[in-house]
Amino acid sequence: MAMKDYGGIMRDLDAEAIAYAHRWKQVALAAESLRVDEIYRVCARYELESDEFYTREEKAQRIISGWKRR
């Protein structure tokens, strides 16, 4: 345990690092969930279907990347 004294306040740096990593892992999972939701929303909106070249998710990603270039 890495307890450090900072201006009279004892801080557990290991526990803070674990909490920080956990918090950012949750943020990353939420961002990934939003990305996947957006892909499936585009699939439904444009009624995309897979073909011999691209899956419907790949088509949706191409549409989304076109939106973000504007």
C-alpha positions in Angstrom: 0.0 0.0 0.0 1.4 3.4 -1.0 0.2 5.8 1.6 1.6 9.3 1.0 1.3 12.4 3.1 0.4 15.4 0.9 0.0 18.6 3.0 -1.3 16.7 6.0 -3.7 14.6 4.0 -2.9 10.9 3.8 -3.7 9.5 0.4 -3.7 5.9 -0.8 -2.2 6.2 -4.3 -2.8 2.6 -5.2 -6.5 2.8 -4.4 -6.8 6.0 -6.3 -5.0 4.5 -9.3 -7.4 1.5 -9.3 -10.4 3.8 -9.0 -9.1 6.0 -11.8 -8.5 3.0 -14.1 -11.9 1.6 -13.3 -13.7 4.9 -14.0 -12.0 5.3 -17.4 -12.7 1.7 -18.3 -16.4 2.4 -17.7 -16.2 5.5 -19.9 -14.6 3.5 -22.7 -17.3 0.8 -22.4 -20.0 3.5 -22.6 -18.4 5.1 -25.7 -18.2 1.7 -27.4 -21.8 1.0 -26.6 -22.8 4.4 -28.1 -20.8 3.6 -31.3 -22.5 0.2 -31.7 -25.9 1.7 -31.1 -25.3 4.4 -33.7 -24.3 1.7 -36.2 -27.4 -0.3 -35.6 -29.6 2.9 -35.8 -28.1 3.7 -39.2 -28.7 0.0 -40.3 -32.4 0.4 -39.3 -32.8 3.9 -40.7 -31.5 3.0 -44.2 -32.7 -0.6 -44.1 -29.2 -1.8 -44.9 -28.6 -5.4 -45.8 -25.4 -7.5 -46.2 -24.3 -8.4 -49.7 -21.3 -10.3 -51.1 -19.0 -7.3 -50.6 -19.9 -5.6 -47.3 -21.8 -6.4 -44.1 -24.6 -4.1 -43.2 -22.5 -2.9 -40.2 -19.6 -2.0 -42.6 -22.0 -0.1 -44.8 -23.3 1.8 -41.8 -19.7 2.7 -40.7 -19.0 4.1 -44.2 -22.2 6.2 -44.0 -21.3 7.5 -40.5 -17.7 8.3 -41.6 -19.2 10.3 -44.5 -21.3 12.3 -42.0 -18.3 13.2 -39.8 -16.2 14.5 -42.7 -18.7 17.3 -43.4 
